[in-house]
Amino acid sequence: MARRKLSTFQRLQRGERLNRKERREVQQRLSLDDPGLDIIHRDAAGIDVGNESHFVSVPPDRDSQPIREFGSWTAALEEMARWLTQCRIRTVVMQSTGVYWIALHDVLQRHGLDVNLVDALGSKNVPGRKSDVQECQWLRKLHTYGLLRPCFLPPPEIHAVRTLWRLHHQHVCDAGRSIQQMQKAMIQMNVQLHNALSDISGVSGQTIIRALLKGERDAKVLARLRDPRCQASEEEIVQSLQGNWKEDVLFELQQAVDAYDFYQRQMENCDQQLQRYMAALPTRTTVPAPTSTLPSTKNENKDRTRKPRKPKPHQPAFDLAIELQRTLGVDATTIDGIDVITIQTILAEIGPDLSAWKTEQHWTSWLNLAPKRDVSGGRLIRHVRQHHTNRVGNAFRMAAQSLVRSESYLGARYRYFRAKLGGLKAVKAMARYLACLYYRLLTRGQIWVHRGTQEFNRRSQDRELAALQRKARKHGLQLVPAA
């Protein structure tokens, strides 16, 4: 009869913690291997985070059993923290494995331990077959010699804002899928409303769809429900509303509308909670840069008048721009392409303090917007493409793409990048430039002065003229302006 597999809780209660032979072999192999490096963190421990249990490794001289396995429930995490304290451990390192590290991180920090979260790419495992015992030992050894770089974690007061804003974004995505389901159902009935209206989630589209679900089938009556600002004519809407009505598809359409309304209510509740968390954030004051360091605004007053931006759909109901300006101390919407949604995404992910990045180069590299190059002996070997999911970097990329038709200095710069580099490289280059402007705005208090396309064209002409003059001097010639 086959032996029933024990759960993690039952196995740990019976004392079946580790394979003794494996623990002894790994301990001998790693403890005798002296790399000859300076010890940075002597009181260090390594944790291999898992779903059901965590493996912890401490220096061999701290306990008779330097590698132990603990469960993932709260009582086991408290026991782990007490054991680390008894072993005189001050700093702990662990990998960012899914969301399993969050509860462990909170418990260890509550017991006064310095917890370092590292990326799995920066702590590659020992050669050979991987096991949890090897992983925790390898993490502890790397951290002892200071070979691991901790990940950035936002301050605790930002955690709630980040949770609510990510939840709000998820509701927006779910509402978008409901809109797609509505369009699919109407196409199945050959109701081509999406061809007449650019957005069926607008006032005209939703009014017509809800009247249709209430039993109205007359296309002329439905067309008269359109908003007066709708650009589509009434005759065009009448032609698009003549379809084949099916009961099963109408039920599907009703389900999609109910789901859309549900997500709208979820967003309203989320916005109310988000407003309370935003109000609890401290007010930040910044010192503006001296007048001498600001760019010249001569003959640029006519370019500084911009049209007010329309609020985006699904934007929070409260005045988010005022809260962001109070929290950041500056109005970052003065940078073309960056709106309140972009700023809120950046604030929710990293907070208002950018002191964790010493320079703009560190900042853009962390955002995955800087080029990655392998250089050996001063020569460029290759360009490295790294695919990292960085929400802040993606927000700057979206802001860069919105400048394609902007009649501003940044819009002209982006179009210049597109003509010179191509689409994908232009988006990354422009996103990096926007990130640098945002960094300067928050760290040095510089005021971004809006400049139009004419200013960019003037600078381009000046650069071209300077290049021609250099070539002329090189060949002993002199440029003479045409009469």
N, C-alpha and C positions, 0 to 999 in steps of 0.2 A: 504494500500500500504506500503510495507516494506521501511524503511528508508535507504537511500544509505549510505554506510560506508564512512566516511570521511578519507582522507589521513592524515598523520602525520602533514604535513605542514598546511592543512586547519584546523585541530583540534587545533593546537597551535595558529594559527592566531585568532580563535574565543575565545580563552581564556580557553578552556577546558583542563586544565593542569593536575590536580590530583583529585582524589576522596577525598573530604574534610573530610568525616567521617573516611575513612581509614587513612588519614594523621594524624588526631587528635588522633586516637587510638594508632597508632604506636608511635607517639611523646610522649604520656603520658606513655606508657609502657616502653620505652627505656630511657627517660630522668629521670624518677624516680628511675630506677634501678641503684644503685651505687655499683659497684663491690668492692670498697675499694682498688683500685690499684693506683699506682702513675701515674700521667698524664705526658706522655713523649712529645706528640705533642699537644699543646693546640690549635693552629691555624690550625686545620686539617679539610679536607673535604673528603667525599667519593663519588665516581661516579660509578654508575652501567652502564656499556657500552652496547649499543645495536646497532642494524642495522639502525633503523629509528630514534631513539631518545636516549638520555642519561638522567638518573635521577641523580641529584646532591643533596647532603645533607651537610649542614653546621651546626655549633653549634646553638642551639635554640636562644641564646641571640644576634646573629649577624644580624638577619633579621626577619621581621614579618612573612615571608614565608620561613622557613629554608629548605624546600624541594621543588625543582623546576625541571621541565622537559624542556630540550632543544633539538632542532632538531639536525640532524647529518650534515647539510650543513654548509658551512664555516662561513656564517654570524651568524648562531646560536652558533657556537663554539667560535667566537670572543665575542659574547654577554655573553656567559658563563664565559670566562676568565675575562671580565670586572666586572661581578657580583661578582666573587670570590675575585677579588682585592678590591672591595668596602666593602666586608665582612671581610677584614683583614685576608684572608687565605694565609698561607705561604706554606703549604705542602698538596698535594693531593694524594689520593690512588685510584687505579682502577685495575680491573682484566684484565689479558691478554686474551681477548675474540676475537679469530680469528685474523683478521687484522683490525677490526673496531677501535681499540685503537690507531693505529699509527697516524692518522691525528689529533686526539684529543691530543695525547701526544706532537706532534710538536707545536700545537697552544699554549698549556699551558706553555710549556717550553719557547716559544718565549716571553711570558708575564712575565717571571721571577719567575714562580712557581716551587717548588720542587715536581716533579712528581715521584711517587713510583708505579711501576708495580709489581703486586703480582700474584702468582699462585692461581688458583681457589681452589686447594686442600688444601691450607693453610688458606683459609678464608671461612670455611664452614658456610652455612647460618643458621639463627635462626631456632629453631624447629617449625614445623607446615607448613602451606602452604606458599610457596615462592611467593614473589611479588617483583617488581622492587623497590618499596618504602622501603620495609624491607631490601633489599640487600644493597642499598646505605647507609642507616642508620647503618647497621651492620658493613660495611666496615669502616665507619668513626669512629665508637666506638672502633673497634679493633685497628685501627691505632692511635687513641688518646692515648691509653694505651701501645703502642709499642709492640703489639702482632703479627704484620705481618712482614715478612721478604721480602724485595724487591728482584725482579729477577735481574739477571745479564743482562746488556745491553752493547754491544760493543761500543767503542768510535765512534763519528760521522764519522771520516775519513774511518772507516772500513765498513760502511753501503753500500756504492757503490760497494766495492769489494765483499761483501757478496751477494748482489743482482745479480751481473753479474756471480758469480761462481755458484749460485743456478740455474740461467738460463742456464748456460753452462751444468750443470748436467742434467737438464730437456731435453735439446737437445740431449745429449748422450743417455738418456733413449728412447727418441722418435726414434732416429736412430736405436737403438737396436730392437725396435718393427718392424721397417721396414725390418730389416734383417730376423726376424722371419716370416714376411709375405712373403718374397721371398722364404724362405725354404718351407713354407706351399704350395705355388703355385707350386713349382717344384715337391713336393711329390705327389700332386694331378695328375700331369702328369707322375708320376713314373720316374722322373729324379732324380736319387740318387746321386747327386753331393755332398751333405753334408756328405755322407759316404766315399767318396774318398778324400775330402778336409776337413781338421779340421776346417777351417774358411772360409765360402763363402764370407765374407766381405774383404778378402785379395786380393792381386793382381791377382792371378790366377782365383779365383772365380768370381770377378767382371768383368774381361776381358771376360771370357767365357759367363757369363750371358748377358752382353751387346752385344756381337756378336750374341748370340742366338736371342735376341730381334730385331736385325737388319735383320733377315731372314735366317741366317745360320743354317742349320739342319744337316749337315754332321758331325758325331761324331768325325771322325778322324781329320778333319780340326779344330774343336773346341778344341780337346785335344792338338793339337800342339801349342795352344795359352797359355799354362800353363807356369808359371815362371820356369826357370832352377833350382831354389832352391827348387821346390816343391818335396816332398818325394814320392808322389803317382806316379806310373808309367803311361806312356801314355796309355797302354792297359787297365789299371784299370779305367782311366777317360773315355775312349771310351765306356766301358761297362756301366758306370754309366750315360752316356748321351743319351741312347736309351730309349725314352719315347713315350707317346701318346700325341701329340701336340693338344691342344684345344685353340680355339681363345679367348674364354671368360677368361680362366685361364692365357693366355699370356697377355691379357689386364690387369688382376690383377697384374701380375708380373711387367708389365711396370709401373703401378701406384706405386708399392712399390719401384721400383728403382728411380722414380722421387721424391718420398717423401724422400728417403735416400739422394739424391743429395741436396734437399732443406735444410734438417737439417745440412748437411755438410757446406753449405754456411752460414747458421745461426750461426754455431759454429765459422766459420772464422770471421764473423763480431763481434761476441761476444768476441773473443780473442783479436781483435784489440782494442776494447773499454776497455777490462780488462787490457791490457798492459798499457794504459794511466793511469788508476786508480792505478795500482801497482807502476808505476814510480812516482806518486805523493806522495806516502807514505814516511815518513822520514826514513833516514838511522839510524840504531840502532847499537850502539857499546857496547860490553860487555868485561869485564875484565876476562881473563882466570884464572882458579884456580891455586894456587901455585903448584909447582912441587911435594911437599911433600904429597899433598892430592890426587894426581892422582894414579890410580892403577898401579901395577908393570907391565912392558912390557918385562921383561926378558924372553928369549926363546919363544917369541910370535911373532917375526917379520914375520915368514913364514905364520902365520895365518892372518896377517893384510892385505895381498894382496888379494883383492877381484876383481871379474870380474865386468866390468862396466855393469850397469843395462840397459836393453833395455827399450826405452821409451814406455809407455803404449799407446794403441790406443786412439784416440780422446784427446791426450794431447795437450795443447795450443801450437801454432806454435812458439811463442817466447821462449827465454831461461828462463823458469820459475825458474830453480834452482838458477841462479845468482840473480834474483830479490828476491827470498826468503832468500837467505843468506845475502843479503844487508839489507833487512827489519828486519830479526830476529837477525842479528849479529853473528850467528853461523850456521854451516852446520849440520842440523838435520838429513840429510840422512846418516850420519855415524852410526846411530842406525839401526841395521839390521831389515828389515821388514817395515821400514818407508820410503816411497818414496816421490817424490815431490807432487803427487796428495794428499796424506794424509796430508802433511804439509800445502798445499794450503787450504784444507778443514778446518784445525784447525785455520789457520790465518784468513780466511774469516769469521769464526763464532765468534771468541773471540779477534782477534788481537794479536800483539806481546807481550803485557804486561800481565803477570800472577800475578800481585800484588793483584788482587781481592781475591785470595785464599792464605791464610797465610801459610798453610802447604800442604804437599803432601796428607794428609788425607782429607783436605777440597777439594782439587782439584779432587781426585778420587771419592769422594762422590758426587760431583756435576756432574761428568761424568756418574754416575750410574754404576760405576765399583767396588765400595766397597760393602762388604756384609752388608745387613740391618738386624739387630738383635733387638729383644725385650728383654731387660734385666731388671729383677726386683730382687732387693736384692742380686745382684751379680750372679744371676742364669740366664742362657739362657732359655727364654720361648719358642721362636720360631724364625725361619728365615722368614723375610718378603720379598715377591717378588713384586717389583714395576716395572710396565711397563711404562717407559718414553721414548719418542723419543728424543734422544740426538745425534745430527749429529757428534759431536766430539767424543763421546764415541763409536759410530758405526764405525768411521774411525779407531780408535785404535783396535777395534775388527777385522776389516778386515785386518789390519796390522799383528795382532797376527796369524790369520789363514794362512797368506802367509809364515810363518816360518816352516811349517810342513816338508819341505824337505831341509831346510837351513842347510848347514854344518858350523854352527857357534855356538858360546856360547848360544845365545838366541834361536837358533833352537833346540839345545839339551835340553835347559831348558823347552821349550814348549812341546817337546816330553815326557819329564819326567812328566810334569803336566798331559798330556793326559793319560799316563799309570797309574798315581796315582789317578786322580780326575774324569776322563771321559771327553768326548768331550766338552760339553757346559761349564762346570765349568773351564776346562783348558783354553778355549778361554777367559773367563772373567778374570781369574787370570793372564794370559799372557798380556792381554790388559791393566790391571792395572799396571803391571810391566813396560810396554812400556810407559804408561802415566807418571809414576814416573821418568823414565829416561828423558823424554821430559821436565818435570818440572825442574829437576835439571840442565839440559842443558841450559835452558833459564833464570833461576833465579840465579844460582850460577856460571854459566860459566864453568862447569866441562866438560872435554873432554872425550867423550866415546871412550874407547880403544877396538878395535875389538878383540875378543877372540874366538877361535875355539872350536870344540866339545871336543878336547883333554883336554882343560883347564877345561871344565865343568866336564868331567869324572874324572880328577885328584881331583877336589874339592869333588866330590861325594865319591871317595875312601877315602879321608882324613876324611870326616864326618863318614863314616862307621867304619873306623879304630878307631876313637876317641870313638864312641859308644861301640865298643867291649872292648876297654881298660877300660871304665867306668864299664862295667859289670864285667870284670875280677877283678878289684880292689874291687868291691862290695862283691865278693865271696872269696876274699883273694887269688886270682890266679894271674898269670903273663903270658902275651902273649910272646911267643918265636917264632921268624920268622923261617920259614922252611929253611933247607939248600939248 
